[in-house]
Amino acid sequence: MNNPSDGILLAIGFGNYIAADKIVSILSPDSAPIKRMIADGRERGQLVDASFGRSTRSVILMNSNHMVLSALTPEELAEKIKTEIENGGSFTE
């Protein structure tokens, strides 16, 4: 069964892209448990900070147990995924 997000690269800001089919969830970083999860991921070397020093507005959990920090909101990223699927993966920024 094909996943609609197969082969789609998701623009997560500042020229960075991730494979949409590898995303497990997109979370807001505001709660204490998510902040602890970020700190634990940093200690384990499983954190990728793609926010370029901007305020972290979302935490993307990957199926490899890595976490990717983005300056885009979860809503913005979800809309980008939806748009990419509807456009057949046109790789728009």
N, CA, C and O of each residue as an XYZ file, in Angstrom:
372
protein
N       0.843     -1.183      0.000
C       0.000      0.000      0.000
C       0.885      1.243      0.000
O       1.786      1.366      0.830
N       0.637      2.144     -0.907
C       1.445      3.348     -1.019
C       0.966      4.411     -0.055
O      -0.233      4.633      0.107
N       1.917      5.059      0.580
C       1.653      6.176      1.460
C       1.580      7.427      0.585
O       2.456      7.623     -0.257
N       0.556      8.286      0.758
C       0.466      9.481     -0.097
C       1.664     10.412      0.031
O       1.913     11.225     -0.860
N       2.411     10.303      1.133
C       3.556     11.191      1.332
C       4.871     10.570      0.862
O       5.928     11.175      1.040
N       4.829      9.366      0.260
C       6.048      8.734     -0.244
C       6.757      9.637     -1.246
O       6.143     10.136     -2.189
N       8.044      9.839     -1.036
C       8.848     10.608     -1.970
C       8.725     12.113     -1.855
O       9.365     12.839     -2.616
N       7.919     12.604     -0.922
C       7.736     14.052     -0.772
C       8.755     14.592      0.220
O       8.891     14.075      1.329
N       9.462     15.625     -0.183
C      10.350     16.347      0.723
C       9.590     17.551      1.247
O       9.068     18.354      0.474
N       9.531     17.671      2.555
C       8.800     18.750      3.211
C       9.762     19.876      3.573
O      10.747     19.652      4.277
N       9.477     21.087      3.094
C      10.276     22.262      3.444
C       9.951     22.652      4.881
O       8.806     22.970      5.202
N      10.969     22.624      5.746
C      10.740     22.943      7.154
C      11.335     24.290      7.535
O      11.413     24.630      8.716
N      11.753     25.053      6.533
C      12.256     26.400      6.767
C      13.745     26.531      6.520
O      14.514     25.599      6.756
N      14.140     27.699      6.041
C      15.537     28.077      5.849
C      16.283     27.120      4.922
O      17.461     26.833      5.137
N      15.602     26.631      3.902
C      16.227     25.763      2.923
C      16.430     24.335      3.377
O      17.169     23.584      2.741
N      15.791     23.949      4.461
C      15.909     22.587      4.974
C      14.686     21.772      4.605
O      13.565     22.281      4.599
N      14.909     20.495      4.293
C      13.839     19.589      3.893
C      13.982     18.275      4.643
O      15.092     17.854      4.968
N      12.852     17.629      4.916
C      12.860     16.285      5.483
C      11.893     15.423      4.677
O      10.992     15.936      4.014
N      12.089     14.120      4.740
C      11.217     13.182      4.039
C       9.891     13.087      4.789
O       9.854     12.672      5.947
N       8.809     13.471      4.127
C       7.498     13.500      4.774
C       7.045     12.125      5.226
O       6.336     12.013      6.227
N       7.435     11.073      4.514
C       6.989      9.731      4.886
C       7.728      9.177      6.103
O       7.395      8.091      6.579
N       8.715      9.894      6.610
C       9.452      9.479      7.807
C       8.948     10.176      9.074
O       9.437      9.896     10.169
N       7.969     11.085      8.933
C       7.437     11.832     10.075
C       6.453     10.967     10.848
O       5.551     10.361     10.270
N       6.639     10.920     12.168
C       5.707     10.225     13.050
C       4.687     11.214     13.585
O       3.488     10.931     13.591
N       5.157     12.377     14.037
C       4.246     13.414     14.529
C       4.927     14.776     14.520
O       6.152     14.884     14.466
N       4.098     15.807     14.573
C       4.569     17.189     14.641
C       3.930     17.803     15.884
O       2.705     17.870     15.992
N       4.758     18.246     16.812
C       4.289     18.709     18.117
C       4.667     20.154     18.383
O       5.624     20.686     17.820
N       3.894     20.769     19.252
C       4.242     22.093     19.751
C       5.248     21.909     20.890
O       5.094     20.989     21.694
N       6.272     22.761     20.977
C       7.312     22.570     21.992
C       6.997     23.211     23.346
O       7.885     23.314     24.193
N       5.769     23.638     23.566
C       5.447     24.458     24.728
C       5.288     23.700     26.044
O       5.497     24.286     27.106
N       4.928     22.432     26.011
C       4.670     21.719     27.268
C       5.966     21.218     27.897
O       6.963     20.995     27.210
N       5.931     21.048     29.208
C       7.107     20.577     29.942
C       7.569     19.192     29.471
O       8.774     18.982     29.332
N       6.657     18.239     29.219
C       7.137     16.931     28.744
C       7.869     17.014     27.407
O       8.849     16.298     27.199
N       7.412     17.870     26.503
C       8.089     18.010     25.208
C       9.446     18.676     25.401
O      10.416     18.303     24.742
N       9.524     19.655     26.295
C      10.809     20.295     26.580
C      11.800     19.292     27.160
O      12.983     19.328     26.823
N      11.325     18.388     28.037
C      12.203     17.337     28.576
C      12.643     16.394     27.458
O      13.799     15.974     27.412
N      11.719     16.064     26.561
C      12.032     15.185     25.446
C      13.122     15.810     24.558
O      14.026     15.112     24.099
N      13.031     17.124     24.320
C      14.044     17.831     23.531
C      15.402     17.756     24.232
O      16.416     17.469     23.596
N      15.419     18.014     25.545
C      16.673     17.963     26.302
C      17.271     16.560     26.271
O      18.482     16.407     26.116
N      16.429     15.532     26.416
C      16.910     14.150     26.356
C      17.463     13.827     24.966
O      18.508     13.187     24.846
N      16.767     14.266     23.926
C      17.229     14.037     22.561
C      18.557     14.713     22.293
O      19.408     14.162     21.594
N      18.740     15.907     22.844
C      20.006     16.633     22.680
C      21.141     15.839     23.328
O      22.219     15.706     22.749
N      20.896     15.309     24.532
C      21.913     14.527     25.240
C      22.275     13.248     24.489
O      23.438     12.843     24.484
N      21.295     12.611     23.858
C      21.509     11.350     23.137
C      22.022     11.560     21.710
O      22.334     10.592     21.017
N      22.112     12.806     21.274
C      22.576     13.082     19.923
C      21.517     12.799     18.867
O      21.849     12.528     17.713
N      20.261     12.859     19.245
C      19.163     12.574     18.329
C      18.372     13.830     17.972
O      17.249     13.734     17.478
N      18.940     14.987     18.212
C      18.253     16.240     17.959
C      18.912     16.978     16.796
O      20.131     17.142     16.755
N      18.074     17.420     15.849
C      18.544     18.227     14.729
C      17.840     19.576     14.845
O      16.616     19.651     14.738
N      18.605     20.632     15.061
C      18.019     21.964     15.204
C      18.063     22.679     13.859
O      19.110     23.171     13.438
N      16.913     22.728     13.191
C      16.812     23.392     11.890
C      16.104     24.738     12.016
O      15.564     25.257     11.039
N      16.110     25.299     13.225
C      15.432     26.583     13.444
C      16.351     27.776     13.188
O      15.890     28.918     13.171
N      17.648     27.521     12.989
C      18.636     28.569     12.705
C      18.594     29.700     13.727
O      18.654     30.877     13.370
N      18.490     29.331     15.000
C      18.520     30.314     16.067
C      17.203     31.026     16.310
O      17.081     31.804     17.257
N      16.233     30.772     15.478
C      14.910     31.366     15.680
C      14.189     30.602     16.788
O      14.648     29.550     17.232
N      13.088     31.128     17.216
C      12.272     30.462     18.223
C      11.747     29.139     17.662
O      11.226     29.089     16.547
N      11.891     28.073     18.447
C      11.381     26.765     18.028
C       9.868     26.770     18.165
O       9.331     26.998     19.249
N       9.187     26.514     17.051
C       7.727     26.527     17.066
C       7.130     25.151     16.832
O       5.927     24.952     17.004
N       7.981     24.187     16.433
C       7.499     22.814     16.307
C       8.636     21.828     16.489
O       9.802     22.123     16.227
N       8.250     20.637     16.953
C       9.167     19.523     17.115
C       8.636     18.406     16.233
O       7.505     17.951     16.405
N       9.454     17.967     15.290
C       9.049     16.920     14.353
C       9.712     15.623     14.808
O      10.938     15.525     14.854
N       8.892     14.632     15.141
C       9.411     13.330     15.539
C       9.492     12.452     14.302
O       8.531     12.330     13.542
N      10.660     11.840     14.112
C      10.906     11.008     12.942
C      10.854      9.530     13.334
O      10.998      9.190     14.509
N      10.650      8.662     12.355
C      10.569      7.231     12.651
C      11.918      6.631     13.041
O      11.977      5.468     13.440
N      12.989      7.392     12.935
C      14.332      6.959     13.354
C      14.623      7.353     14.805
O      15.745      7.178     15.280
N      13.624      7.882     15.505
C      13.735      8.394     16.877
C      14.490      9.708     16.959
O      14.819     10.152     18.059
N      14.776     10.345     15.830
C      15.361     11.678     15.828
C      14.251     12.714     15.989
O      13.089     12.466     15.666
N      14.640     13.872     16.494
C      13.741     15.006     16.608
C      14.316     16.149     15.798
O      15.520     16.403     15.843
N      13.466     16.839     15.057
C      13.898     17.974     14.253
C      13.143     19.196     14.759
O      11.913     19.193     14.815
N      13.876     20.238     15.127
C      13.258     21.486     15.577
C      13.092     22.413     14.383
O      13.998     22.549     13.561
N      11.934     23.045     14.293
C      11.655     23.950     13.188
C      11.081     25.257     13.718
O      10.436     25.289     14.767
N      11.323     26.326     12.982
C      10.761     27.633     13.325
C       9.339     27.787     12.790
O       8.679     28.786     13.076
N       8.859     26.810     12.015
C       7.484     26.841     11.515
C       6.554     26.171     12.520
O       6.971     25.276     13.255
N       5.303     26.601     12.551
C       4.332     26.014     13.485
C       3.872     24.647     12.982
O       3.987     24.351     11.793
N       3.351     23.813     13.888
C       2.795     22.533     13.449
C       1.700     22.707     12.393
O       1.588     21.896     11.474
N       0.903     23.752     12.523
C      -0.172     24.009     11.558
C       0.396     24.336     10.179
O      -0.119     23.864      9.165
N       1.454     25.141     10.141
C       2.088     25.480      8.863
C       2.668     24.228      8.197
O       2.531     24.040      6.989
N       3.310     23.386      8.989
C       3.903     22.170      8.435
C       2.830     21.206      7.947
O       2.979     20.599      6.886
N       1.750     21.060      8.712
C       0.654     20.179      8.293
C       0.037     20.674      6.988
O      -0.298     19.872      6.117
N      -0.112     21.976      6.852
C      -0.658     22.538      5.613
C       0.286     22.292      4.439
O      -0.162     22.015      3.326
N       1.596     22.393      4.688
C       2.576     22.129      3.627
C       2.477     20.671      3.170
O       2.532     20.393      1.972
N       2.333     19.747      4.114
C       2.204     18.328      3.763
C       0.946     18.123      2.925
O       0.979     17.453      1.893
N      -0.148     18.698      3.372
C      -1.412     18.566      2.648
C      -1.273     19.111      1.227
O      -1.711     18.472      0.271
N      -0.674     20.270      1.091
C      -0.498     20.894     -0.222
C       0.399     20.044     -1.118
O       0.110     19.863     -2.301
N       1.490     19.522     -0.551
C       2.411     18.684     -1.333
C       1.708     17.430     -1.842
O       1.900     17.033     -2.991
N       0.891     16.804     -0.988
C       0.170     15.598     -1.404
C      -0.818     15.932     -2.516
O      -0.930     15.205     -3.502
N      -1.534     17.048     -2.343
C      -2.510     17.457     -3.368
C      -1.836     17.801     -4.689
O      -2.410     17.564     -5.752
N      -0.618     18.361     -4.640
C       0.106     18.759     -5.847
C       0.991     17.642     -6.389
O       1.705     17.838     -7.373
N       0.951     16.501     -5.768
C       1.767     15.393     -6.238
C       3.235     15.526     -5.924
O       4.075     14.961     -6.626
N       3.565     16.275     -4.864
C       4.961     16.404     -4.466
C       5.766     17.338     -5.329
O       6.814     16.957     -5.850
N       5.290     18.565     -5.489
C       5.961     19.517     -6.366
C       7.132     20.234     -5.702
O       7.767     21.069     -6.346
N       7.439     19.943     -4.448
C       8.581     20.492     -3.717
C       8.557     22.020     -3.660
O       9.553     22.673     -3.973
N       7.424     22.582     -3.263
C       7.337     24.032     -3.141
C       7.852     24.476     -1.789
O       7.705     23.751     -0.805
N       8.446     25.640     -1.723
C       9.004     26.211     -0.474
C       7.912     26.820      0.355
O       8.178     27.347      1.435
